Amino acid sequence: MTVKNKIYSLAISLVLFVSCTTQYAVVKSNREEQNINSSLPVDSSIIKTYMPYKVKVEAEMNEVIGYTDVLLAKSSTVPESVLGNFFADAVFNQARKIEPKIDFVFPTTTGGLRNDIAKGPITVSSIFELMPFENQLVLFNLKGEDALKVITYVAGRGGQPVSGLRFNIKDRMPQNIIVNGKPFDVTKSYWVVASDYIASGGDDAVGFATPISRKNMGLLVRDALLKEVKETQAAGNKINAKLDGRITKN
């Protein structure tokens, strides 16, 4: 390569390097606020676009799918609540239709109970407000020691929504544990259902990290609740959840 060609190649390289490393800076910026309030004129084209969808969604959400004879309330002076019992029992009933060998369920924490359901008609919207999340139900086969970790967690939190499980809390520890009608045996394994949120350690839940087996049940927690209310209504009955002493404290 001649000296002339070398100089030419170097010049091209410098141009490419400079063009690839050029720094740009903002020299002017315009900012404008658009207030959105009741003073804005109505845009009929937007309303015309979304109104059919709004009407359809409202019709679906306002559908009455069942009735409750009692207020399904989250608040309680004991370690269980009427709303929590309804929630857990509904999930237990529906999950066992898929897998009858389930021993107990822990489908939500108390914090996951988003709203009470008033006495009277239950709408689809009531269930969506109670369970707005897309949480899945997961089936676990747990060693006895891991099942005990789950139960101890529930006791340590002062009680959580559970079904198929009964025990007393003393000094934040579970006593006299009954699982699916039988005394708890730490040497046995247990089939337990939880939401994927709890199973992944949500709200610091423990006991699900090293299961014997784990399987997604293909059922949303919310869909289990909807199915339970609809089936209760189809059978000519109303929801009549109550406190039943499944978790006590002394």
Buried (B, 14 or more C-beta within 10 A) or exposed (E): EEEEEEEEEEEEEEEEEEEEEEEEEEEEEEEEEEEEEEEEEEEEEEEEEEEEEEEEEEEEBEEEBBBBEBEBBBEBEEBBBBBBBBBBBBBBBBBBEBEEEBBBBBBBBBEBBBBBBEBEBBBBBBBBBBBEBEBBBBBBBBBBEBBBBBBBBBBBBEBBBBBBBBBBBEEEEBEEBBBBEEEBEEEEBBBBBBBBBBBEEBBEBEBBEEBEEEEEBEBBBBBBBBBBBBBBBEEEEBBEBEBEEBBBBE
